[in-house]
Amino acid sequence: MIYLDNAATTFPKPGFVYKELKKAIKKYGANPGRSGYKMAIETAEKIYETRLTLSHFFNAKSSENVIFTHNCTAALNMCIKGLAKPGGEFVCSSLEHNAVVRPLEKLKKTGLTDWKTAEVDLFDDDKTVDNFNKQITDKTLAVIITFSSNVFGFILPVKKISELCKKRGVPLIVDAAQAAGIIEIDVEKLGIDYLCVAAHKGLYAPAGTGILIVNAKEYPDTLFEGGTGSNSFEFSQPDFLPDRFESGTQNTSSIISLNRSVNEIASVGVNEIYSYEYSLLKKVEEDLREMKNVILYTSFLDNSRLSPVLSFNIKNLPSEQTAALLAEKNICVRAGYHCNPLSHKALGTLDTGTVRISPSFLTKKSDINFTINCVNKLQNK
């Protein structure tokens, strides 16, 4: 099987992830921070190790600012709904995933807050920033942006937008589902207030593992409450991190295996991973551009502002059918709308959707060549 759907979730995971996961299930089976016996203490220590590793990896203020969530969507919901106030509004980019749009729309339908988009200019970062500036008002509760588009790979000018947000006194929420582990992210240098991460993607963790980095003085309100192992006599949720946002039993074994994968990524180098994946898609684009019936929407040949995600279509062939035909050759790609109608509206692909190729650091060049040959045969039919 040739797996090229890593923008959804990475597969296969590196061998050491499977080993760490198995070890964690067998050795660290207790509830961390809940009891004083040996295994519970050791489990809590391993969770802390992962928290510390992630704080260094993203340059968080401290390990306590690292919050473990179910996934990136949960982290985004925690931020958006936690910052919502009556009569306020949110501003998001024109490329946002439904993980952002649907919580915003739910708040709008309940009458609590409103939301609007700022258009991303694909060729001029200053215009993008200006579009955000025009949309921010005294009612703006937060600006929400994707670090890079999950459909077309466009990388937003995060630093410039964060500088605007600081100037306007508005917090910045960043959806780094497609960027973490592939693009360098320093929350302090970039001025990100809330970083939401899908650990099962570029960080190669098992599914059901998300991260929220809180880099702001103001904490969102809690989305849910419960047992934390701290302040147990108090009926109110703790107001300190990470306990404020970590109620209930965590995905302990996956979090422990995440520690190993992040350390391995750091040792290889995020820039090295990006360069390799980028080179694979550059090869894909070079060959697909020679095919008369293939439609491309971005270019890796002269644009370093793209994350390693490539969308294409074959003329007169629905994107879902293209993906189904490739699946017959054991090639796994994503087709359709990728839970992101805003991006398809921006690029004019609402009627067709796209076929998306997204490699990982483990993708072989031979697999890329085989995929290219298969696409060529399909577009020649």
Number of C-alpha atoms within 10 A of each C-alpha: 9 20 21 24 21 26 26 18 23 25 21 14 18 15 9 13 21 16 11 20 22 15 15 19 15 11 13 24 15 20 19 23 17 15 13 10 9 11 16 18 18 19 22 20 16 21 26 19 17 23 25 18 20 23 20 15 19 19 17 21 16 16 20 17 21 26 21 26 26 16 20 25 22 21 26 25 18 21 25 23 19 15 18 21 15 11 13 18 23 23 23 25 23 22 29 24 23 16 17 20 21 12 17 24 16 14 19 16 11 9 11 16 22 23 18 18 20 22 18 25 16 15 11 10 17 14 14 20 23 16 17 21 17 9 16 22 14 10 15 23 24 24 26 25 27 25 27 28 25 29 33 25 22 23 20 23 19 20 14 15 25 23 16 18 22 14 10 14 14 20 22 27 23 26 28 26 30 28 26 23 27 26 22 14 19 16 22 13 11 15 20 26 23 24 28 29 30 31 32 25 27 28 26 26 29 23 16 16 26 25 26 27 28 26 22 15 7 10 18 18 16 18 15 13 16 17 16 20 16 13 12 12 6 8 10 11 20 21 12 11 16 20 20 22 27 21 18 14 15 17 18 23 23 24 28 27 26 27 23 21 24 21 16 14 20 17 9 11 15 17 14 15 19 19 15 19 21 25 15 22 22 18 16 18 21 13 15 20 13 10 16 12 18 19 15 16 13 19 17 22 13 9 11 11 16 19 27 30 26 26 22 22 25 22 12 10 14 18 23 19 14 21 22 17 15 18 15 9 14 13 20 21 23 23 24 22 21 19 15 22 20 20 24 22 14 15 14 12 17 16 11 17 24 29 23 27 25 28 27 27 19 15 19 12 14 10 17 21 14 14 20 17 13 15 20 19 10 16 18 11 6
